[in-house]
């Protein structure tokens, strides 16, 4: 498989749900314009041969990637084959309500359009509608394809080194290992408040929000691939724009990073630009995602938000929590980067790495969402990029034996590597749990293992499940607003 084909498939995968948004969620005139812009952009992607670098995927690579993606898909809990996290009450309900109801979804049926990110679900839901019954196979295959595309970009960014690609997925969880060890020895390091100030790795998030991890991996892997091959940063604008319908916070944070880098590039070039390419690669993608941004702004009630000191939790606990969960990761990332730089190893451009460190430092002081979704989900693109950055020098070696020689060169580098990879212990634990708690083991050992997949039709819609399983405020925040610009001007 060529990189050209991989790019076309990845863009198409993210783009098709956006086409469905324009067809089913907007008025005809806006729908025609939106569909025309997206089809035009896809046609330009297909025509563009500049992205077709020498790297390619062999049959062996594809088999390895399919196997790895299949494991991630199973461990994530899709279809309830293996252990499912609590968030599957939402995932399964969204899939079911899209299958059962007319689009766009309105709650109540004669009310405004509910403002929720449905991008991941609309394709398998539409296929289920055509089939005449909800099909788990469709969403499983759709998820498997997404993880395959995303993980493939990470795999290519890390020079086809599978071990490092897997390890990069778990970067960010080292503080959790630290806290677990200290909890066993001394007890909690701080009191848990109403929300968390911490980062979760992409692997951990895959068990909770596979709908958001998939586009994150595509963008993060493609981002580093573009950097290391010195391609145009503008290539990344379209996939980020298409991601808003899938995952709001990862799209925002990755978009912010890429926007700053592109503007910096324009300034350094003194705006000596090919304005035709700028219009095609930047302005048209931004135009295509504008209706979806307006859709997300049509909430009846804003989510919980504010700076840490605006909430009643103990600031002493918050400072300790920040220092452990955020400070430890930042210190580790900086030390490893400097270690590779000191020993003259190949490293990627410093500016993106520096910007990400600044964002990781600043973003945790602001809370958005009941459990702080902005932080948990918004840091995902940064963590996968950081993970690729930190393992990239090792992936440049021809063999893993050479990589290991680099790692054990000094006790200092060995300790740093062990600290970084310790986060994979959590991922290993999740894999073990999925392997031992699933439908097969529950049938084989009914007295020892209890596992019932979360049903699809337990609730009629996302509003009811949020109200029952989470809170009334969380349910209300996704209700549409009757007098919003979207509702007045863009609904069907």
MOQUIRA-V310283 format. One record per helix or strand. SS is the DSSP state (h for helix, s for strand). FROM is the first residue (numbers start at 1). TO is the last residue. If there is no record, write none. Layout:
ss->SS from->FROM to->TO
ss->SS from->FROM to->TO
This chain:
ss->s from->2 to->2
ss->h from->3 to->25
ss->h from->28 to->47
ss->s from->56 to->56
ss->h from->59 to->76
ss->h from->78 to->80
ss->s from->82 to->82
ss->h from->88 to->100
ss->s from->106 to->106
ss->s from->113 to->113
ss->h from->122 to->131
ss->h from->136 to->157
ss->h from->162 to->169
ss->h from->174 to->185
ss->h from->202 to->206
ss->h from->210 to->228
ss->h from->235 to->243
ss->h from->248 to->268
ss->h from->275 to->296
ss->s from->299 to->299
ss->s from->305 to->307
ss->h from->308 to->310
ss->h from->315 to->342
ss->h from->350 to->363
ss->s from->366 to->368
ss->h from->373 to->378
ss->h from->380 to->395
ss->h from->400 to->407
ss->h from->411 to->421
ss->h from->424 to->436
ss->s from->438 to->438
ss->h from->439 to->444
ss->h from->462 to->469
ss->h from->472 to->476
ss->s from->480 to->480
ss->h from->485 to->489
